[in-house]
Amino acid sequence: MAQKTSLRDFQAYLAERLTSAAKGQGASSWLGLQAGEAFWLIDLTDSGEIIQTPRLTQVPLTHPWFAGVANIRGNLHSVVDFSMFCGGAPTAHNNNARLLLVGTRYGTNASLLVSRMLGLKNPDDFSPEVADSGAAPWEVARFSDRQGKIWRKLSVRALLENHEFINIGV
């Protein structure tokens, strides 16, 4: 059975890896996450803080995938249910759900509500797959792991620049 790690320990480890990556040290890593039924990979340098899902304030006249806004240490962050945004089922608000603050590096307070975090992934453990011609612009590649599971590579910059993503109103 896999050893469980506390969220605090995982965040400390992630912060250490981010610092190493910023200094050009250590191997490159990806952060794995699950949004609905889909598995995603994000460059560690593009990932942000991971927090438990706080209370969300609903915003009227927005798309169903816009989960609301969250007050995180006095700053308002937009919260997008990433599974719904990608056409999947709504994310359950349970103990596994997390908020990934992805916009900080790019000067925005954007966050993704995801089903669960899957930890750090080594790029060497994945094989490239044929790209889906109908893939969204923020899905920049597809990979398979050693068990044959398909993973999608997320470009945070492309997501944050996407017209649909930034236009939350109906």
C-alpha positions in Angstrom: 0.0 0.0 0.0 1.3 3.5 -0.8 2.6 5.6 2.0 0.5 8.6 2.8 2.0 12.0 3.0 0.5 15.0 4.7 -0.5 18.0 2.6 2.0 20.1 4.5 4.9 17.7 3.9 3.9 17.5 0.2 3.8 21.3 -0.2 7.2 21.6 1.6 8.6 19.0 -0.8 7.0 20.7 -3.8 8.4 24.1 -2.7 11.9 22.6 -2.4 11.6 21.1 -5.9 10.3 24.4 -7.3 13.3 26.2 -5.8 15.7 23.6 -7.3 14.0 23.9 -10.7 14.3 27.7 -10.6 18.0 27.4 -9.9 18.3 24.9 -12.7 19.2 22.0 -10.4 17.7 18.5 -10.3 15.7 16.7 -12.8 12.7 18.2 -14.5 9.4 17.1 -13.0 5.7 17.3 -13.7 2.9 17.6 -11.3 0.1 15.1 -11.8 -3.5 15.8 -11.2 -6.9 14.4 -11.9 -9.8 16.5 -13.2 -12.9 14.3 -13.4 -11.9 11.2 -15.4 -8.9 12.9 -17.1 -5.3 12.8 -15.9 -3.2 15.9 -16.4 0.5 16.8 -16.2 1.8 20.3 -15.5 5.3 21.5 -15.6 6.5 22.0 -12.0 7.6 25.5 -12.8 4.0 26.4 -14.0 2.3 24.8 -11.0 1.4 27.0 -8.0 0.3 26.5 -4.5 -2.0 23.7 -3.7 -4.7 24.2 -1.0 -7.7 22.4 0.3 -10.9 23.7 -1.3 -12.1 26.7 0.7 -15.6 28.0 0.8 -16.5 29.4 -2.6 -18.8 32.3 -3.3 -21.0 31.8 -6.3 -21.1 34.5 -9.0 -24.4 35.0 -10.8 -24.6 35.0 -14.6 -21.5 32.9 -15.2 -20.8 29.7 -17.0 -21.6 26.5 -15.0 -17.8 25.6 -15.0 -17.0 28.8 -13.1 -17.2 27.6 -9.5 -17.0 31.0 -8.0 -14.4 33.1 -6.1 -12.4 32.2 -3.1 -10.8 34.4 -0.5 -7.3 33.1 0.0 -5.3 35.1 2.5 -7.2 38.3 1.7 -6.9 37.9 -2.1 -9.8 36.9 -4.3 -9.1 34.1 -6.7 -11.3 33.0 -9.6 -12.1 29.2 -9.3 -12.7 27.2 -12.5 -13.9 23.6 -12.2 -11.3 22.2 -14.6 -13.2 19.0 -15.3 -16.4 20.9 -16.3 -14.4 23.4 -18.3 -13.0 20.6 -20.3 -16.4 19.1 -20.8 -16.5 16.6 -18.0 -18.6 16.1 -14.9 -18.6 18.6 -12.0 -15.9 18.1 -9.4 -17.1 16.6 -6.2 -16.4 18.9 -3.2 -14.9 16.2 -1.0 -11.7 15.6 1.0 -9.7 14.8 -2.2 -10.6 18.0 -4.1 -7.9 20.6 -4.3 -7.4 24.1 -5.5 -4.3 24.7 -7.7 -3.4 28.3 -7.9 -2.1 28.5 -11.4 -2.1 32.2 -12.2 0.4 33.6 -9.8 3.4 33.2 -12.1 1.5 35.0 -14.8 0.1 37.9 -12.6 -3.5 36.6 -12.3 -5.5 35.2 -9.4 -6.8 32.2 -11.3 -7.1 28.7 -9.8 -8.3 25.3 -10.9 -10.6 23.1 -8.9 -9.4 19.5 -9.5 -10.6 16.1 -8.2 -7.2 15.2 -6.6 -3.5 15.8 -6.7 -1.4 12.8 -7.9 2.0 14.1 -6.9 5.3 14.6 -8.7 5.9 12.7 -11.9 9.1 12.0 -13.6 9.0 12.7 -17.4 11.2 9.6 -18.0 8.3 7.4 -16.8 6.1 8.5 -19.8 6.0 7.8 -23.5 4.7 10.3 -26.1 1.4 9.5 -27.7 -0.1 10.7 -30.9 -1.7 14.1 -30.4 -5.5 14.4 -30.6 -6.3 16.6 -33.5 -9.4 17.9 -31.7 -7.6 18.7 -28.5 -8.1 22.0 -26.8 -5.3 24.6 -27.3 -4.1 24.2 -23.7 -3.5 20.5 -24.2 -0.1 20.6 -25.7 0.8 16.8 -25.7 -0.3 13.4 -24.7 1.6 10.7 -22.9 1.1 7.2 -21.6 2.5 5.9 -18.4 3.9 2.4 -17.8 0.4 1.1 -17.0 -1.0 2.5 -20.3 -3.0 5.3 -18.7 -3.2 8.4 -20.9 -2.1 11.7 -19.5 -2.6 15.1 -21.1 0.0 17.9 -20.8 -1.4 21.2 -19.7 0.1 24.5 -20.9 -0.9 26.9 -18.1 0.0 30.0 -20.3 -2.2 28.8 -23.1 -5.1 28.1 -20.7 -4.8 31.6 -19.1 -4.7 33.2 -22.5 -7.7 31.3 -23.8 -10.7 33.5 -24.7 -13.2 30.9 -23.3 -11.3 30.6 -20.0 -11.2 34.4 -19.3 -14.8 35.1 -20.4 -16.7 33.6 -17.5 -20.0 35.4 -18.2 -22.9 33.8 -20.0 
